[in-house]
Amino acid sequence: MRYIRAFEVGRNPTSCKYDLAVRLRTAKNGPAVRNRVRLPHAVDTSLRICVICPPDSPAAAQARNAGATLVGEETIFDAVKGGRIEFERCVCHVDSAQKLNKAALGRILGPRGLMPSSKTGTITKDVAGAVKDMVGGSEYREKLGVIRCAVGQLGFTPEEMQRNVRAFVGEIKKDLALLSDRIGKDIHEVVLSSTNAPGFSLNGDFMSPSSPPTRDLAVL
């Protein structure tokens, strides 16, 4: 963290992020790992969340109270078709799933990773619960054998980073354990970087009896 922070001197500690890249040993044509994790310490607290449901329904009111920034059906469909995608996450109520499919937004939202899906829990009856999970949560997806995710803000302490990294890597290990035995995937390397810093491999044993306590590393 000391080396990474040196590359971020003078920058806003809340705008620069620590990123973790998990490289996998995997077959070229194997299924991609994709999921969502709620980290112990939220990284992005300004996330804009869209909820597709009837605008005057109780579910809409609950979604707004949970932190959704955009709620509705037809107005959202029209905005997306017009190229106005003013959100980073999208949730759909099960009662609106049919309307979402008829709107044919998959070709627009799909490539951006924004299309709601029952597999990722973004098509649900409990839209308010899904919004709460996303506030402080992070989505990740394997691409070319690498899974990337923001795991911390520059101002995080080593203890906070340690908890977030463990939570993220632990979630990936659970995902890999659920795959079929015929699909060989395992973690090859874990690399920590930041918005403007190069990557540093976390493989190996960096801790020893003579290492300073992590609390002493919180300040440059």
Summary of the structure (lengths in Angstrom):
residues: 220
radius of gyration: 19.5
end to end distance: 9.2
largest distance: 62.6
contacts: 632
relative contact order: 0.26
helix: 32%
strand: 25%
